[in-house]
Amino acid sequence: MKKKLNLTKVKVLRQREIAPGVFVLSFMRPWDFVAGQVVGLSGSETEEARLYSIASGELDDEVDILYNINPEGRLTPWMARLNTADSLWVSEPFGTFTSNGEPGWWIASGTGIAPFRSMFRTGLTNGKKLLHGGRDSQSFYFSDSFEEVLGENYVRCCSRQVCPHAFHGRLTQYLEGLEHLPADEKYYLCGSAEMVVDVRDILINKGVPFDNIISEIYF
Ligand SMILES: Cc1cc2nc3c(=O)[nH]c(=O)nc-3n(C[C@H](O)[C@H](O)[C@H](O)COP(=O)(O)OP(=O)(O)OC[C@H]3O[C@@H](n4cnc5c(N)ncnc54)[C@H](O)[C@@H]3O)c2cc1C
């Protein structure tokens, strides 16, 4: 979805390529936000903004944006060329894909891990289980910190390689194989439409009420 948003200029603090074609861009935090919210980003004040989840914590001084290059896209190839002190345009944060401190499930594919990294850094980890689906061993962004804090409650599902410390297969296969899914917990889903729809079907078939499934689709 491309929204017409009010944009202000920020300066890039740093840009890191954390896996091939996958970047974390950081700028100083100009506003408060709630973990799980998104911002619009653009290369100019007039161009339509694309939406990105904030990947840093509510109290972090810097805002992190996790994104991958879409080679045919307009924004991401340009964004990947930005260096420290270059400018980009950003909206205020918005969105309702927010979590709480109750036990629950964070389920992500690819860069859909971004809002959960924000919730994680905000300290909403009590009783949380984090499932992350990726293609290969380089797909598990921020895995060191997730592993350290969440331990066995952090499950990587690696579909195209046998990856260390990971379930071999798609996260849908991992979920299918679970005998019991608590019906009274919330399930937060973030990533591609295909992943969200497939996971939602599995959860409903396993007895999770529709109202306990909260989704954010990246397109
Ligand atoms: C709520 C939400 C949160 C998101 N959060 C993240 C995030 O945290 N990280 C992340 O990496 N992504 C996220 N996304 C996806 C992100 O917003 C962009 O869609 C993505 O980064 C592509 O941007 P782009 O400008 O490079 O590509 P775009 O220019 O948007 O192009 C995308 C595709 O559309 C095609 N296209 C572009 N213009 C046209 C046209 N006029 N006619 C036909 N086809 C066209 C291009 O060929 C390309 O294949 C999120 C999306 C949503 C909705």
The ligand as a MOL file (V3000), in Angstrom:
LIG
                    3D

  0  0  0     0  0            999 V3000
M  V30 BEGIN CTAB
M  V30 COUNTS 53 58 0 0 0
M  V30 BEGIN ATOM
M  V30 1 C 2.7060 -2.4510 6.4790 0
M  V30 2 C 3.9600 -2.7530 5.6590 0
M  V30 3 C 5.1910 -2.8300 6.2820 0
M  V30 4 C 6.3470 -3.1240 5.5450 0
M  V30 5 N 7.5440 -3.2300 6.1940 0
M  V30 6 C 8.6500 -3.5960 5.4980 0
M  V30 7 C 9.9030 -3.7650 6.1730 0
M  V30 8 O 10.0350 -3.5640 7.3950 0
M  V30 9 N 10.9720 -4.1550 5.4220 0
M  V30 10 C 10.8710 -4.3870 4.0610 0
M  V30 11 O 11.8770 -4.7510 3.4350 0
M  V30 12 N 9.6980 -4.2070 3.4020 0
M  V30 13 C 8.5960 -3.8080 4.0810 0
M  V30 14 N 7.4180 -3.6140 3.4030 0
M  V30 15 C 7.4360 -3.6580 1.9130 0
M  V30 16 C 7.8760 -2.2590 1.3610 0
M  V30 17 O 6.9070 -1.2830 1.6940 0
M  V30 18 C 8.0750 -2.1490 -0.1720 0
M  V30 19 O 6.9840 -2.7330 -0.8130 0
M  V30 20 C 9.3100 -2.8000 -0.6950 0
M  V30 21 O 10.4610 -2.3920 0.0580 0
M  V30 22 C 9.5570 -2.4690 -2.1720 0
M  V30 23 O 9.9450 -1.1270 -2.3290 0
M  V30 24 P 10.5510 -0.5350 -3.6680 0
M  V30 25 O 10.2540 0.9070 -3.6460 0
M  V30 26 O 11.9680 -0.8990 -3.8760 0
M  V30 27 O 9.7250 -1.2330 -4.7890 0
M  V30 28 P 8.4860 -0.6200 -5.5850 0
M  V30 29 O 8.9010 0.5300 -6.4480 0
M  V30 30 O 7.3540 -0.3870 -4.6670 0
M  V30 31 O 8.2100 -1.8160 -6.5290 0
M  V30 32 C 7.6910 -3.0430 -6.0290 0
M  V30 33 C 7.3420 -3.9040 -7.2250 0
M  V30 34 O 6.2890 -3.2790 -7.9580 0
M  V30 35 C 6.6780 -3.1010 -9.3120 0
M  V30 36 N 6.2100 -1.7640 -9.7190 0
M  V30 37 C 6.6110 -0.5740 -9.2320 0
M  V30 38 N 5.9480 0.4380 -9.8350 0
M  V30 39 C 5.1150 -0.1480 -10.7110 0
M  V30 40 C 4.1500 0.3330 -11.6250 0
M  V30 41 N 3.9130 1.6490 -11.7700 0
M  V30 42 N 3.4520 -0.5600 -12.3640 0
M  V30 43 C 3.6750 -1.8830 -12.2200 0
M  V30 44 N 4.5640 -2.4090 -11.3810 0
M  V30 45 C 5.2630 -1.5650 -10.6410 0
M  V30 46 C 8.1870 -3.1890 -9.3660 0
M  V30 47 O 8.6140 -3.7550 -10.6100 0
M  V30 48 C 8.5330 -4.0860 -8.2010 0
M  V30 49 O 8.6080 -5.4400 -8.5840 0
M  V30 50 C 6.2540 -3.3240 4.1330 0
M  V30 51 C 5.0120 -3.2090 3.5140 0
M  V30 52 C 3.8720 -2.9340 4.2530 0
M  V30 53 C 2.5360 -2.8340 3.5350 0
M  V30 END ATOM
M  V30 BEGIN BOND
M  V30 1 1 1 2
M  V30 2 1 2 3
M  V30 3 2 2 52
M  V30 4 2 3 4
M  V30 5 1 4 5
M  V30 6 1 4 50
M  V30 7 2 5 6
M  V30 8 1 6 7
M  V30 9 1 6 13
M  V30 10 2 7 8
M  V30 11 1 7 9
M  V30 12 1 9 10
M  V30 13 2 10 11
M  V30 14 1 10 12
M  V30 15 2 12 13
M  V30 16 1 13 14
M  V30 17 1 14 15
M  V30 18 1 14 50
M  V30 19 1 15 16
M  V30 20 1 16 17
M  V30 21 1 16 18
M  V30 22 1 18 19
M  V30 23 1 18 20
M  V30 24 1 20 21
M  V30 25 1 20 22
M  V30 26 1 22 23
M  V30 27 1 23 24
M  V30 28 2 24 25
M  V30 29 1 24 26
M  V30 30 1 24 27
M  V30 31 1 27 28
M  V30 32 2 28 29
M  V30 33 1 28 30
M  V30 34 1 28 31
M  V30 35 1 31 32
M  V30 36 1 32 33
M  V30 37 1 33 34
M  V30 38 1 33 48
M  V30 39 1 34 35
M  V30 40 1 35 36
M  V30 41 1 35 46
M  V30 42 1 36 37
M  V30 43 1 36 45
M  V30 44 2 37 38
M  V30 45 1 38 39
M  V30 46 1 39 40
M  V30 47 2 39 45
M  V30 48 1 40 41
M  V30 49 2 40 42
M  V30 50 1 42 43
M  V30 51 2 43 44
M  V30 52 1 44 45
M  V30 53 1 46 47
M  V30 54 1 46 48
M  V30 55 1 48 49
M  V30 56 2 50 51
M  V30 57 1 51 52
M  V30 58 1 52 53
M  V30 END BOND
M  V30 END CTAB
M  END
